[in-house]
Amino acid sequence: MKKTFLILGAVVIFMASFTKADLGKKKTVIATATVTNHALQMSAGEKLINKSDCIGCHNKVNKIIGPAYMDIAKKYPATEKNINMLSDKIIKGGTGVWGTMPMTAHASLKPTDAKLMVKYILSLKKK
């Protein structure tokens, strides 16, 4: 049985070597460049969000458990007062603004990081 899988695997690899490899390489290079460009364009706040547990309850466009980031951006103008209030809300948690489901506290999050996250979210407002 092991020999059969080994031979079958060798045949698949052999057959794959005769495909149009140049086209595959170009697609890979383009895809890699696109991912790299997006990573370079990503703000510090977006990077922090992607590394956190925020994506379990929030999405950029769609409501999951908590509101979508776009909805938050529509509701709150990007003022210093709102940035401070929302970053405190991220750190302390809370309930009542978007429904009855409480947002868990993120007490270990630095206030400066929370502000970067909020600034990114509020930057999503369509002009």
C-alpha positions as CSV (number, residue, x, y, z in Angstrom):
1,M,0.0,0.0,0.0
2,K,2.8,2.4,0.9
3,K,4.6,1.5,-2.3
4,T,1.5,2.3,-4.3
5,F,1.2,5.8,-2.8
6,L,4.9,6.4,-3.3
7,I,4.7,5.4,-7.0
8,L,1.5,7.4,-7.5
9,G,3.0,10.5,-5.9
10,A,6.1,10.2,-8.1
11,V,3.9,9.9,-11.2
12,V,1.9,13.0,-10.1
13,I,5.1,15.0,-9.6
14,F,6.5,13.8,-12.9
15,M,3.3,14.8,-14.7
16,A,3.1,18.2,-13.0
17,S,6.6,19.0,-14.3
18,F,5.2,19.0,-17.9
19,T,2.5,21.6,-17.2
20,K,2.7,25.2,-18.2
21,A,5.0,26.2,-15.3
22,D,5.7,29.7,-16.6
23,L,2.1,30.8,-16.3
24,G,1.9,29.4,-12.8
25,K,5.1,31.3,-11.8
26,K,3.7,34.6,-13.2
27,K,0.5,34.2,-11.2
28,T,2.4,33.4,-8.1
29,V,4.6,36.4,-8.5
30,I,1.6,38.7,-9.1
31,A,-0.3,37.2,-6.1
32,T,2.8,37.6,-3.9
33,A,3.3,41.2,-5.0
34,T,-0.4,42.0,-4.3
35,V,-0.2,40.5,-0.8
36,T,3.1,42.4,-0.1
37,N,1.6,45.7,-1.3
38,H,-1.4,45.2,0.9
39,A,0.9,44.4,3.9
40,L,2.9,47.6,3.2
41,Q,-0.3,49.7,2.9
42,M,-1.8,48.3,6.1
43,S,-2.0,50.9,8.9
44,A,-0.6,50.1,12.4
45,G,-4.2,50.0,13.8
46,E,-5.3,47.5,11.2
47,K,-2.3,45.3,12.0
48,L,-3.1,45.4,15.7
49,I,-6.8,44.5,14.9
50,N,-5.7,41.6,12.8
51,K,-3.4,40.3,15.6
52,S,-6.1,40.6,18.2
53,D,-9.3,38.8,19.0
54,C,-11.4,41.5,17.5
55,I,-12.2,39.5,14.4
56,G,-14.1,37.0,16.4
57,C,-16.9,39.6,17.0
58,H,-16.3,42.3,14.4
59,N,-15.9,42.5,10.7
60,K,-15.0,45.4,8.4
61,V,-18.3,45.4,6.5
62,N,-20.7,43.0,8.1
63,K,-22.2,42.8,11.6
64,I,-21.2,39.6,13.4
65,I,-21.7,39.8,17.2
66,G,-20.6,43.4,17.4
67,P,-21.0,46.1,14.9
68,A,-19.1,46.3,11.6
69,Y,-16.2,48.7,11.6
70,M,-17.9,50.6,8.8
71,D,-21.0,51.1,11.0
72,I,-18.8,52.4,13.8
73,A,-17.1,54.8,11.5
74,K,-20.5,56.1,10.2
75,K,-21.7,56.7,13.8
76,Y,-18.7,58.4,15.3
77,P,-16.8,61.4,13.7
78,A,-13.0,61.1,14.0
79,T,-12.7,63.6,16.8
80,E,-10.2,63.4,19.7
81,K,-13.1,63.0,22.1
82,N,-14.5,60.0,20.2
83,I,-11.1,58.4,19.8
84,N,-10.5,58.6,23.5
85,M,-14.0,57.4,24.4
86,L,-13.9,54.4,22.0
87,S,-10.3,53.4,23.0
88,D,-11.5,53.4,26.6
89,K,-14.5,51.3,25.6
90,I,-12.1,48.8,24.0
91,I,-10.0,48.6,27.1
92,K,-12.8,48.5,29.7
93,G,-15.5,46.7,27.7
94,G,-19.1,47.7,27.9
95,T,-22.7,47.2,26.6
96,G,-25.7,49.1,25.6
97,V,-24.6,51.2,22.6
98,W,-25.0,48.5,19.9
99,G,-27.4,46.1,21.7
100,T,-27.4,44.0,24.8
101,M,-24.4,41.8,24.0
102,P,-21.4,43.0,26.1
103,M,-18.0,43.7,24.6
104,T,-15.3,42.0,26.7
105,A,-12.7,44.1,28.3
106,H,-9.1,44.2,26.8
107,A,-7.4,45.4,30.0
108,S,-3.9,44.3,28.7
109,L,-4.2,46.5,25.6
110,K,-2.1,49.6,25.8
111,P,-4.0,52.9,25.4
112,T,-1.8,54.0,22.5
113,D,-2.6,50.7,20.7
114,A,-6.3,51.1,21.3
115,K,-6.2,54.6,19.9
116,L,-4.4,53.3,16.8
117,M,-7.1,50.7,16.3
118,V,-9.9,53.3,16.8
119,K,-8.2,55.7,14.3
120,Y,-8.1,53.0,11.7
121,I,-11.7,52.1,12.3
122,L,-12.9,55.7,12.1
123,S,-10.8,56.2,8.9
124,L,-13.1,53.7,7.1
125,K,-15.9,56.3,7.0
126,K,-16.9,56.9,3.4
127,K,-16.6,60.5,2.5
